[in-house]
Amino acid sequence: MANRYVRENNFEASLFYFNKAVAELDSIQNRALDQSLFGQIDSLESELSAHISNFERILDILDYNLYSERVLAYRFKDLNIPGDNLLALDYKDIDTTSNRRIKKYLKYYTKRARKTTKKYIDRSEKYLPIIKKIVKSYNLPQELAYLPFIESGFYLYAHSPAKATGLWQFIPSTAKKYELEKNWWIDERRDIIKATSSACRLLQNLYQHYNDWNLALAAYNCGERGLDRAIRRSKTKNFWKLRHLPRETRNYIPRFLAFVKIYQNRKKYGFFESYSQKCHFDTIQVDSCINLAYIAQKAGTTYEKIKILNPEIRQWTLPANTKNYPLIIPAENKLIYNMNKSKEIAAAKYASTKIANSKKYKLIADKYYLPKKILLELNEVKSFKELNKKDSLIVLEPPVKEKFFKDFNNNYLSSYENEKYYFIGRKNINYRVKNGDSLWSISRKFKVNLRKLKSWNNIGRRNIIKPGQRITIYL
């Protein structure tokens, strides 16, 4: 199939099928138990490698990135790819014509907030190539790939008081509607590929409803009900003339269009590519409950890098009872991982361990920082009545004393994660707000991150605190 598309000069389709073949071959290799099959697998792998080597010459001419495409092949295979009816829609271009409100934010982001803009642009370098490919696959305007600048600043662990998270800031109800799973193990709102695909589907639906990108984006921010109410009260569908919108939504479109102009003209505004932020990705397929620190060690990389590339994984381990999980790693580390993994030390990679069944499940769950329903899942039973029949239990023991674990949690997680082990060993201060206090002054006084201080106390964007109010601080 891939070679046929090469002959037809349909290079994107051929690239997809080449990498789908690679993904399938890796899957077969991981499942193979009969050693007699290894020779056949090696032969197929050599033949496939020869085809890919020839194709890479074409990719070099076309400036394609094979690694990011392979990641898409792994992660996209379980998604609902848009049908021809949606791909055939004629989407209008996004109007980026400047006006007074756009110029205001153009000046703000290039002058007063220049450091923040630079930080956002640097963060985006890792993710924009893949996001642009997904946006293109949905036949949407490429400017939509820049929406995470406004939503999250391209910070994967961004949270909002409305319980939104990820690059695209999905709230729980919208995430569920667009088939993004969230449980104790994973939060797909932070999966770069799946969340981007869901965001594209949401934007498609909003555009079909409003037939105008400014209105579609406004609805993305404040919801369809809020926007429809503003349209009725303002008696116009011209976004720039709409009244009765929340202030955040009124500023949302000009902020977005200002960032589009800045990113598309980075050199003009003095923002240059940060090559240190760029990273080629690849995938390995691994099984459930493998400790991510083990994988990092065997791949010659760090726990932090593995977590940053797979932000949808909430724990220090892969989900239980999962087979062939497509874990993203730096491309240069895949060969090292394949060379270092071995069957002799396979037992050391699992995060799970066995303990005697004392039948004191609340105490066990508290000791290992596990929700009780996860205790059932780990032991593959549906009720505690069934669990009572077991002489031993499988549990997970979080590496709470390990430096890599504590460092990552301190640097990236917040109380929004709602993980019991997040607060282990932290000094808890119950501070009473005084006259003249601000969140900034309190964060400086106790030397804590302002963003984390807000998350500990569920404080919104307006940063409002009042004298006499009690706030929690973790040191």
Secondary structure, 3 states (H helix, E strand, C coil): CHHHHHHCCCHHHHHHHHHHHHHHHHHHHHHCCCCHHHHHHHHHHHHHHHHHHHHHHHHHHHCCCHHHHHHHHHHHCCCCCCCHHHHCCCCCCCCCCCCHHHHHHHHHHHHHCHHHHHHHHHHHHHHHHHHHHHHHHCCCCHHHHHCHHHHCCCCCCCECCCCCECCCCECHHHHHHCCCCECCCEEHHHCHHHHHHHHHHHHHHHHHHHCCHHHHHHHHHHCHHHHHHHHHHHCCCCHHHCCCCCHHHHHHHHHHHHHHHHHHCCCCCCCCCCHHHCCCEEEEEECCCEEHHHHHHHHCCCHHHHHHHCCCECCCECCCCCCCEEEEEEHHHHHHHHHHCCHHHHHHHECEEEEECCCCHHHHHHHCCCCHHHHHHHCCCCCHHHHCCCCEEEEECCCCCCHHHHHHHHHHCCHHHCCHHHHCCCCEEEEECCCCCCHHHHHHHHCCCHHHHHHHCCCCCCCCCCCCCEEEEEC
